[in-house]
């Protein structure tokens, strides 16, 4: 396995590659880029010409991770040449299916083939219920197949996200890359670092990922009380106060949910994943040290036990980026310290993270976490 990385900027275009010399022997390119750069498409078309034999998969972001740097207004590309692993990409349009569950099943069916080991999925981050997407894929794929990935971002604007394989990334798309063969090494980790506060409330009215009431009170009214003046900046300001959700009496299985949009007329809030009626909901808040500790925990879980070059894809939540502010680099630096110098890091800030739950082992949509997937070959 060989790895090279390149960075695109509006002023400089694609800079010189770092790492291995790859061209005709390239297998796969992950790219993560600023929304405007991805919408324009010029950078991705140029990238495809540089590596004509490679399959491409990527998305728009809330910020790009390139090595130990966290950037905006760029495109980060990681080129991989596999020696013993076959890769295949597939894509579906969410608009062609009744719901995200069916779209996930359709995408997974395109990937089934002998030797399937792992799937990395990228999804539109605005219109797709990530929980349903994961359930749909899991219903088709063998339980031993690792599913990781994330929901595309659009900074803190929440207007349009883009995902794609090949040279074009589109709104409403869901794409995946599958890895086949017994020489693939893959590791993963996921952790948050947010603290619950305030009373536990019953989710008394909800449908799918739309929350209407907590303890009989309109959800939007409750959030506005906590946000104060910041309520004028919804939905972005709600990223600083995610919701912890779990079945009664099962706090170990808790998931964190982040807000995608609000509806003033119905006083409801739409989250990136399910908020089941009858579950318990509790507000959360973060602090710098706990979030960085969460990134460190995820890196410890995902640290490769292998020799040779590996690639780490970091998918962290836009809410973490907004809260950490100028200290955002600290969570990436702590991951780099744990993973080591032989790991090429890339990734993005997302509207949702996909990874197995650290307690239950079931693949879930997470919010406000740092999720890491590490690929290598033995």
C-alpha positions as CSV (number, residue, x, y, z in Angstrom):
1,X,0.0,0.0,0.0
2,X,1.3,3.4,-1.0
3,X,-0.1,6.8,0.0
4,X,0.2,10.3,-1.3
5,X,-1.5,13.6,-0.3
6,X,-2.2,16.8,-2.1
7,X,-3.9,20.1,-1.2
8,X,-5.8,22.4,-3.5
9,X,-6.3,26.1,-2.9
10,X,-7.9,28.7,-5.2
11,X,-4.6,30.6,-5.5
12,X,-2.2,27.8,-5.9
13,X,-4.3,24.9,-7.4
14,X,-3.1,21.4,-6.6
15,X,0.2,21.6,-4.8
16,X,3.0,19.1,-5.1
17,X,2.3,15.7,-3.6
18,X,3.7,14.4,-0.4
19,X,4.4,10.7,0.3
20,X,4.7,8.0,-2.3
21,X,5.0,8.7,-6.1
22,X,1.6,7.6,-7.4
23,X,-0.1,7.9,-10.8
24,X,-0.9,4.9,-12.9
25,X,-0.9,2.6,-9.9
26,X,-3.4,4.6,-7.9
27,X,-6.5,2.8,-6.7
28,X,-8.6,5.3,-4.7
29,X,-8.8,9.0,-3.9
30,X,-10.6,10.4,-0.9
31,X,-11.3,14.2,-1.3
32,X,-12.9,16.6,1.2
33,X,-13.4,20.2,0.2
34,X,-14.9,23.6,0.9
35,X,-18.5,23.8,-0.3
36,X,-17.8,26.4,-3.0
37,X,-14.8,24.5,-4.3
38,X,-16.8,21.3,-4.6
39,X,-19.8,23.0,-6.2
40,X,-17.5,24.6,-8.8
41,X,-16.1,21.1,-9.6
42,X,-12.9,22.4,-11.3
43,X,-10.6,21.1,-8.6
44,X,-12.0,17.6,-8.8
45,X,-11.8,17.4,-12.6
46,X,-8.2,18.4,-12.4
47,X,-7.6,15.8,-9.7
48,X,-9.1,13.1,-11.8
49,X,-6.8,14.0,-14.7
50,X,-3.8,13.8,-12.4
51,X,-4.7,10.2,-11.4
52,X,-6.8,8.8,-14.2
53,X,-6.8,5.2,-13.0
54,X,-8.1,6.0,-9.5
55,X,-11.7,5.8,-8.3
56,X,-12.8,9.0,-6.5
57,X,-15.2,9.6,-3.6
58,X,-15.7,12.8,-1.6
59,X,-17.9,15.5,-0.2
60,X,-18.3,19.1,0.9
61,X,-17.3,19.9,4.4
62,X,-17.5,22.2,7.4
63,X,-13.7,22.3,7.4
64,X,-11.0,20.1,5.9
65,X,-8.5,18.0,7.8
66,X,-5.2,17.7,6.0
67,X,-2.4,16.1,8.0
68,X,-2.4,18.0,11.3
69,X,-3.9,21.1,9.8
70,X,-7.6,22.2,10.0
71,X,-8.4,24.3,7.0
72,X,-11.2,26.1,5.2
73,X,-11.5,27.1,1.5
74,X,-9.4,24.1,0.4
75,X,-9.7,20.6,-1.0
76,X,-7.7,17.8,0.7
77,X,-7.0,14.7,-1.4
78,X,-5.5,11.4,-0.2
79,X,-4.4,9.0,-3.0
80,X,-4.0,5.3,-2.2
81,X,-2.4,2.6,-4.2
82,X,-3.4,-0.8,-2.8
83,X,-1.4,-4.0,-3.5
84,X,-3.8,-6.6,-2.3
85,X,-7.2,-4.9,-1.8
86,X,-9.9,-4.3,-4.4
87,X,-12.1,-1.3,-4.1
88,X,-15.4,-0.4,-5.7
89,X,-17.5,2.8,-5.5
90,X,-21.3,3.2,-5.7
91,X,-23.8,6.0,-5.5
92,X,-27.5,6.5,-5.2
93,X,-29.7,9.6,-5.2
94,X,-31.8,10.1,-2.1
95,X,-34.6,11.7,-4.2
96,X,-35.2,8.4,-6.0
97,X,-36.2,6.6,-2.8
98,X,-39.1,6.9,-0.4
99,X,-36.8,7.3,2.6
100,X,-33.2,7.0,3.7
101,X,-33.7,3.3,4.8
102,X,-34.6,2.2,1.3
103,X,-31.8,4.4,-0.2
104,X,-29.3,2.7,2.2
105,X,-30.5,-0.8,1.2
106,X,-30.1,0.1,-2.5
107,X,-26.6,1.4,-2.0
108,X,-25.5,-1.6,0.0
109,X,-26.9,-4.0,-2.6
110,X,-24.6,-2.4,-5.2
111,X,-21.5,-3.3,-3.0
112,X,-22.2,-7.0,-2.2
113,X,-19.4,-9.2,-3.6
114,X,-17.1,-11.9,-2.3
115,X,-14.5,-10.7,0.2
116,X,-16.3,-7.6,1.3
117,X,-14.6,-6.3,4.5
118,X,-15.4,-2.7,5.0
119,X,-17.6,0.1,3.6
120,X,-17.0,3.9,4.0
121,X,-20.1,5.9,3.3
122,X,-20.7,9.6,2.7
123,X,-24.1,11.1,2.6
124,X,-25.9,14.4,1.9
125,X,-26.0,16.1,5.3
126,X,-29.2,18.1,5.0
127,X,-32.0,15.9,3.7
128,X,-31.0,12.4,4.8
129,X,-31.9,10.8,8.1
130,X,-28.5,9.2,9.0
131,X,-30.1,6.7,11.4
132,X,-32.3,5.3,8.7
133,X,-29.5,5.2,6.2
134,X,-27.3,3.2,8.6
135,X,-30.2,0.8,9.4
136,X,-30.9,0.3,5.7
137,X,-27.3,-0.6,4.9
138,X,-26.9,-2.8,8.0
139,X,-30.0,-4.8,7.0
140,X,-28.3,-5.8,3.7
141,X,-24.7,-6.2,4.6
142,X,-23.1,-9.0,6.6
143,X,-22.8,-8.1,10.3
144,X,-19.0,-8.6,10.1
145,X,-18.7,-5.8,7.5
146,X,-17.5,-2.6,9.1
147,X,-19.5,0.5,8.2
148,X,-18.1,3.9,8.9
149,X,-18.3,7.4,7.3
150,X,-20.1,10.6,7.8
151,X,-22.6,13.2,6.6
152,X,-21.3,16.0,4.3
153,X,-21.1,19.6,5.6
154,X,-21.8,23.1,4.5
155,X,-19.9,25.1,7.2
156,X,-22.5,26.5,9.7
157,X,-24.9,27.5,6.9
158,X,-26.9,24.3,6.6
159,X,-28.0,25.1,3.1
160,X,-26.6,22.6,0.6
161,X,-24.2,19.7,0.9
162,X,-22.6,17.7,-1.9
163,X,-21.4,14.1,-2.2
164,X,-20.1,12.1,-5.2
165,X,-18.0,9.5,-6.9
166,X,-16.1,10.4,-10.0
167,X,-15.7,14.0,-11.0
168,X,-19.1,15.4,-9.8
169,X,-20.5,15.9,-6.3
170,X,-24.2,16.5,-6.1
171,X,-26.8,17.5,-3.5
172,X,-29.0,14.6,-2.3
173,X,-26.4,12.0,-3.2
174,X,-25.2,9.1,-1.0
175,X,-22.0,7.4,-2.0
176,X,-19.8,4.6,-0.6
177,X,-16.5,2.9,-1.3
178,X,-16.2,-0.8,-0.5
179,X,-13.0,-2.7,0.3
180,X,-12.5,-6.4,-0.6
181,X,-9.9,-8.9,0.4
182,X,-8.3,-10.6,3.4
183,X,-5.2,-8.4,3.4
184,X,-7.0,-5.3,4.5
185,X,-6.4,-4.0,8.0
186,X,-9.1,-1.6,9.3
187,X,-9.4,0.0,12.7
188,X,-12.0,2.4,14.1
189,X,-12.8,4.5,17.1
190,X,-15.4,7.1,18.2
191,X,-15.8,9.3,21.2
192,X,-17.4,12.6,22.2
193,X,-16.5,14.5,25.3
194,X,-19.7,16.5,25.9
195,X,-21.3,16.7,29.4
196,X,-25.0,16.3,30.1
197,X,-26.7,19.0,32.2
198,X,-30.2,19.9,33.3
199,X,-33.1,17.6,33.9
200,X,-33.8,14.4,32.0
201,X,-36.9,14.8,29.9
202,X,-39.1,12.3,28.1
203,X,-39.5,12.7,24.4
204,X,-43.2,12.9,24.4
205,X,-43.8,13.7,20.7
206,X,-41.5,12.9,17.8
207,X,-41.5,11.3,14.4
208,X,-38.3,9.9,13.0
209,X,-35.7,12.6,13.3
210,X,-38.2,15.4,14.0
211,X,-38.6,16.4,17.6
212,X,-41.8,18.1,18.6
213,X,-42.1,17.9,22.4
214,X,-40.0,17.2,25.5
215,X,-42.1,16.6,28.6
216,X,-45.1,18.0,26.7
217,X,-43.3,21.3,25.9
218,X,-42.5,22.4,22.4
219,X,-38.9,21.4,21.7
220,X,-38.0,24.7,20.0
221,X,-39.3,26.8,22.9
222,X,-37.1,24.8,25.3
223,X,-34.0,25.3,23.2
224,X,-34.7,29.0,22.9
225,X,-34.8,29.4,26.6
226,X,-31.4,27.9,27.0
227,X,-29.9,29.7,24.0
228,X,-31.1,33.2,25.1
229,X,-29.9,35.8,22.6
230,X,-28.2,33.0,20.6
231,X,-31.7,31.8,19.6
232,X,-31.5,34.4,16.8
233,X,-28.7,32.3,15.2
234,X,-30.6,29.0,15.0
235,X,-30.0,26.4,13.8
236,X,-26.3,27.0,14.0
237,X,-26.2,28.0,17.6
238,X,-28.0,24.8,18.7
239,X,-24.8,23.0,17.7
240,X,-23.4,24.1,21.0
241,X,-26.2,22.3,22.9
242,X,-26.7,18.8,21.4
243,X,-29.3,16.4,22.8
244,X,-28.3,13.1,24.5
245,X,-30.9,10.4,23.7
246,X,-31.3,6.9,25.1
247,X,-33.9,4.3,25.9
248,X,-35.2,4.5,29.5
249,X,-32.8,2.8,31.9
250,X,-30.1,2.3,29.2
251,X,-27.8,5.3,29.5
252,X,-24.9,3.1,28.3
253,X,-26.5,3.1,24.8
254,X,-26.9,6.9,24.6
255,X,-26.4,8.7,21.3
256,X,-25.8,12.4,20.8
257,X,-28.1,14.2,18.3
258,X,-27.4,17.6,16.7
259,X,-29.9,20.0,15.1
260,X,-30.1,20.4,11.3
261,X,-33.1,22.8,11.1
262,X,-36.0,24.3,13.0
263,X,-39.6,24.9,12.1
264,X,-41.1,28.0,13.7
265,X,-44.6,27.1,12.7
266,X,-44.7,23.7,14.4
267,X,-42.1,24.6,17.1
268,X,-40.2,21.6,16.1
269,X,-36.5,20.7,15.5
270,X,-35.1,18.3,12.9
271,X,-32.0,16.4,14.0
272,X,-29.4,14.5,11.9
273,X,-30.7,11.1,13.3
274,X,-33.7,9.6,15.0
275,X,-35.0,11.0,18.3
276,X,-37.5,8.1,19.2
277,X,-40.7,9.0,21.1
278,X,-40.6,7.5,24.6
279,X,-36.8,7.8,24.9
280,X,-35.1,10.1,27.3
281,X,-33.5,13.4,26.2
282,X,-31.0,15.6,28.0
283,X,-29.2,18.7,26.9
284,X,-25.4,18.7,26.6
285,X,-22.7,21.2,26.6
286,X,-19.0,21.0,25.9
287,X,-15.7,22.3,27.3
288,X,-12.4,22.5,25.6
289,X,-10.5,19.9,27.6
290,X,-13.2,17.3,27.5
291,X,-13.6,17.5,23.7
292,X,-9.9,17.1,23.2
293,X,-9.9,14.1,25.6
294,X,-12.7,12.6,23.5
295,X,-10.6,12.9,20.3
296,X,-7.7,11.2,22.2
297,X,-10.0,8.4,23.3
298,X,-11.2,7.8,19.7
299,X,-7.6,7.8,18.5
300,X,-6.6,5.2,21.2
301,X,-9.5,3.0,20.0
302,X,-8.4,3.3,16.3
303,X,-4.6,3.1,16.8
304,X,-3.3,0.6,14.2
305,X,-1.5,-2.5,15.2
306,X,0.3,-2.8,11.9
307,X,3.6,-2.0,10.1
308,X,3.8,0.1,7.0
309,X,1.8,3.1,5.8
310,X,-1.8,3.6,6.8
311,X,-4.5,6.2,6.2
312,X,-6.7,7.7,8.9
313,X,-9.9,9.4,8.0
314,X,-11.1,11.7,10.7
315,X,-14.8,12.7,10.7
316,X,-15.5,15.3,13.5
317,X,-18.6,17.3,14.1
318,X,-19.0,20.9,13.0
319,X,-20.3,21.6,16.5
320,X,-16.9,20.7,17.9
321,X,-15.3,23.0,15.5
322,X,-17.5,25.9,16.4
323,X,-17.0,25.4,20.2
324,X,-13.2,24.8,20.0
325,X,-12.7,27.9,17.8
326,X,-9.1,28.8,17.5
327,X,-8.1,25.7,19.5
328,X,-9.6,23.4,16.9
329,X,-6.1,22.2,15.9
330,X,-5.6,20.6,19.4
331,X,-8.0,17.7,18.8
332,X,-6.3,16.9,15.5
333,X,-2.8,17.2,17.0
334,X,-3.7,14.9,19.9
335,X,-4.9,12.3,17.3
336,X,-1.7,12.6,15.4
337,X,0.4,12.1,18.5
338,X,-1.4,8.8,19.3
339,X,-1.6,7.4,15.7
340,X,2.1,8.1,14.9
341,X,4.1,9.3,12.0
342,X,3.3,6.4,9.6
343,X,-0.3,7.4,9.4
344,X,-1.5,9.9,6.7
345,X,-4.4,11.8,8.2
346,X,-7.3,13.3,6.2
347,X,-10.9,14.0,6.9
348,X,-13.5,16.7,7.5
349,X,-16.0,18.4,9.8
350,X,-19.4,16.9,9.3
351,X,-23.1,17.0,10.1
352,X,-23.0,13.5,11.5
353,X,-20.5,10.6,12.0
354,X,-21.1,6.9,11.3
355,X,-19.3,4.3,13.3
356,X,-20.0,1.3,15.6
357,X,-21.2,2.3,19.1
358,X,-18.4,1.8,21.6
359,X,-20.7,0.2,24.1
360,X,-23.2,-1.8,22.0
361,X,-21.0,-2.5,18.9
362,X,-23.9,-1.7,16.6
363,X,-23.2,0.7,13.8
364,X,-25.0,4.0,14.5
365,X,-25.2,7.6,13.4
366,X,-23.4,9.8,16.0
367,X,-23.3,13.5,16.4
368,X,-20.7,15.7,18.1
369,X,-18.1,13.0,18.1
370,X,-14.6,12.4,16.7
371,X,-14.8,9.3,14.6
372,X,-11.7,7.7,13.1
373,X,-11.2,4.9,10.5
374,X,-7.8,3.6,9.8
375,X,-7.0,1.6,6.6
376,X,-3.8,-0.4,5.9
377,X,-2.7,-3.7,4.3
378,X,-0.9,-6.6,5.9
